């Protein structure tokens, strides 16, 4: 069997499958030729050694079958010298097995096994070959060595020449990103232009034929290819960023003369889509050239860049998709009708606060105008006169039907899930008015404060001072009730008026571009103070990729914690409340068993007297007592619950794929009570413990601490946001609507 035929057979057997780099194909052919040539004169025992070692290393891979065939052929050659024609098939069968070895204990382990297996065969074949054969082998090795040295030198020169340009390009690109985040768009454009030039210079360094020849040199080719692709991808990213920044620089005010410029939004969609495509393509290209053979100085920055692209690509795609749906949401094709619900966190509901006011808006070709507004409680008499048709699905009615949102729009925030609540509110309001609602915006005082930082102060009829970003929260949570109590007979709830004034300012005053507006509201969005829901499924799908959806839709598998309360006083006493949550978890990585303790310390700083009843009275007996439903959502079952060490009654209900555990609590004025929930259950197994937390927006955000340990003695490794001391990983979570954290455990000491 000729060497050429043998090489073809080996390639067909999968030695060099489709997509293999050209250099690997060439070296595979060289290896095939060397092994095939050596096998014809090598000692039979070397064939047995190669095939046997290949077979042992390949088990239980399917390629061990090739090793078994090779070992049989090698044994035949050893037993019967007349069967020498089986030497080459035996050697090539061993080679096929060796190049398909499964991953061993460390990278490069399979290469070491291959070398150990084939070295005796090649050496024996060389020694047994004739004079002309040894001369040919020696000349081939010298030629290959010379080529590798020359190609390596060319690659080194290219990489060293490109390094300054790559450093300058990376620096300019980072500067451009920083400037863009600061809103200095014109300077960002200039920085990205400079980065593009430097990336293109670096990429051009690798265009010569001598450098291209390095693709035939294993290990070296991976490094050159990685640097070249990084330069090309960096140039593409900089050009995309430059185009997007240029368009952002030319953007109009978001609102001018009471209208959003939907034409600009449409024109911005294509560049945003192209930028998102470039990010995704660059990420895929860099992953494709990421090789375990890369040395650390190159691998580390490449991994950092891949990580940044993995993070940025989904956000860019979402931004592009939001631009695509924005014109239609703003009534560019057909008029849209939206309901803005202003919530008051001082009277808690599970989503955040009760609905104090509403504003109905109509959007026509980018122009927004107020159709109706008022106190949500003013709608109650009209809703009570209508048939009490249940709202929401069966699960909602079972869990939150007692809040009677179909009669009390104020309770439309009963569920912790904003999208569920919004759809219920749209259904209730639409039935009452006969005007179908296309979307709902839920905003609390902190969300209004974020918008006021953009619009500037507003004046509300009947309120003595202007409402500003600095005073709106204290005014809506407490001061308004003091002011109107002193002026008896006047309204005691102006939340709807404030919301209408802010909406009117948003739709009538000149506002900055989308980037500045997004930066202003981002903290409120992260806390869950501003949330959106749209009836249109395409738009809602895009929104649900962002925090503004306010989605509380827990999934099983990982651990989860959400601590929330709902007011039972019908007053605004939750403005005086604060909570600290201490979550301690013991996790078994092997079985997935978790045992946890949730300590919720509820402090009530309300006074016993001296304030209006709407703040500390009504159903608070005695005045100043904060009565609430305190609920913990978790995938774990409840073992016990106590208040200040004394067992108390509780209730557990399924809520989607998790459980909710609830106690009734009455915290006296000036007191702190500690509620302890002991839980147990199972989550996914593995060395990494994952926890997702959902926090309820509150006047005073919760302080949440987490401590995680392993029950089998495994030691937690350093993790983002956690400090490891004596086998326990501890950390404090940010005050965010949703936080995803994890702790990975290594072997015990």
C-alpha positions, 0 to 999 in steps of 0.5 A: 500500500503506497504512502499516498493511498495510506494518507488518503485513507487516514484523512477519510478516517477523520484525521483532518475533518472539514474545517481543519486549518491548512497548516494542520492538514499539511502536518497531518500529511507529513505525519502520515507519510513519516509513520507510514514510511517508518512502519515498513522497516520498524521492529514489530514490537514498536508497532505493538507498543504504538497500537497498544498505548493508543488503545489504552489511552483512547478507552472509552472513546469510539476511536479505541476500535481503530486502536484495537484493529491496529493492535491486532495487525501489529500482533499478526506482524510480530507472530508471522513475519510473512504478514509484514504487509500489515505493518503500515495499516497497523501503524496508521490505525494507531495514528488515527486513534492517537490523534482522536484521543479524548482530553487527558488530565492537562492540555498537551497530554494527548500530544505527549502520549502520541509522541511516546507511542510513535517515537520508538516506531519512527526511530526504529524505522529510521535505523533500519532504513537504507542509506538513501532512506536515511539521507531522505529523512535527514534532508526532510527534517533539515528542510522542515526545521529551516522552514519553521525557523524562517517562518517563526522569524517572520511571525516574530517580526510581524507581531513585534511590528504590530504590537505598538499599533495594537496597543495604541488602537486598544487605548484609543478604543477604550478612551472612546468608550469612556468618552461615549459613556460620559456623553462626550460624543464628538470626542468619542468619534475622534477616538474611535477614528484613531483606533480604526486607523491603528487597527488597520495598520496592525492588520496590514502587518500580516498581509505578506506571503512570508507571514502567511506561511506561518499558517503551516507551522503548528502552535506558531500559526495559532498565535499569528492567527489570533493576533491577526483576527484580533486586529481585524476584529478591533478595526471592525468594532472601532468602525461600528462604534464610530458610526454609532457615535457619529449618529448619536452626535447628530441626534436631535433632542429626544422630544422637541415641540412635544414630539419624539423624532420617529424619523431619526429613530428609524434612521438609527435602526440600521446602524445599530443593527450593523453594530450589533452584528459586528459585535456578534461576528467579532465575538465568534471570530475571536472564540474560533481562534482562541487556542489552548496553545496560546501563551499567557501574555496573548491568551489573557487579553484575548480572553478579556476581549472575548468576555467584554464582547460576550457582555456587550453583544446582547446589550447591543442587540437589545438596543437595536431591537428597541430602536426597531420597535420604538416608532410603532410604540410611539404611534407612527403607524397607528395611535397607541394608548398607554396607562401610567400608574404612579405608585407610593412605596410608603404603602407597600404592595408586593411589587413595590407600592400601592397605585396612588395615581394614574395618567392615560396617554395617547401616542400619535406619530411620536406626539404624546398627550394626556387623555385623563388623569387622577387618583386611582382611588377615585375609580373605585366607586365606578369599578364597584358598580360593575360586575366583579369579573375576575381578572388575571389567569387562574394562578394569579386569582388563586394567589392574589385574588384577595386583593380584588384588583378588579374593584381596587385599581390601587391594588394592581401591584399585588403580585411581585411580577410587574408584567402580570400586574400591568396586564391586570391593570390594563384589563381593569382600566380598559373595561371601565373606560372602553378604551383598550390599553396598549401598554402600562408604565409603572413608576414610583417616587424614585423613578419620578425623581430620575425623570425630574433630573432630566426635565427640571422642576415642575409645579403642581396645583395646590402644592406650595413648593416646586417639585424637584428631583431632590424633594419629590420622594420625601414629599410623596412619601410623607410631607404631602400628608403633613401639608394637607393635614394642616390645610384640612378639607383639601386633597390628601393624595397628589401622586397622580398630579405629580405624575401628570406634571412630570409626564407633561414636562417630558412631552412638552419640554426639550429633552436631551438625546436617548443616551443622556435620558438612558443614563439618567434613569438607569439607576431607577431601572436597576432598582425597579422604580420604573417598569414597562409592559406592552401588549404587542408581543414583539415589543414585550419580548425585547423589553423582557431582555431588560430590567425595565420589564420588572419580571419576577418569573423564577425558574427552578434549578438554582437557589432563589430568594425574595423578601417582600411585604404588603401593607395591612394598615391602609396607611403610609407607615411603610415610609418609616420601615426598614429591613435587613436580610441575613441569608445563610446557606449550607450547600452540598455540591454532590446532592444539591441539598441546601439548608438555609436560614433567612433572618429578616429584621424589620424596624419600625421608626414610626412614632406612637402619636403626633402624625396624621392618621393617614401616616400612622393610624387608620388600621394601625392599633395602637397607632404607629404599629406596622401591620404587614404580610411578610413573605419569602419566596424560595424553591425550598420548603419551610421547616419553621418560622419564628418571631424573636425566637417564638414560633408563629403560624405561617402559610405556604403557597405555590407561586409558579415554580417556587413557594411563598412562605408568609407570616402576619407581622405587627411591629410596634412603634420604635421596635425591631422584630426578627423573623426567622425562616428555616428552609430546606430543599434541593437545587442543581448539583455541581461545584458552583452554587448560584443564587438569584435574588429579587428585591422589593423597591422600598422607601428604604432599600433592604440591606441583604447579606449572604453567607454560603458554605459547603456541607462536605468540607469543600472550600469556596473559591474567591468570587465576585462580591464575596469574601472568603473566611474560614470556609464561608463566602460572605457578601452584601448584595447591591440594592437592585431589582434582580441580582445573580450571584454565584460561589464556586467550591474547590476541594476541601483542605 
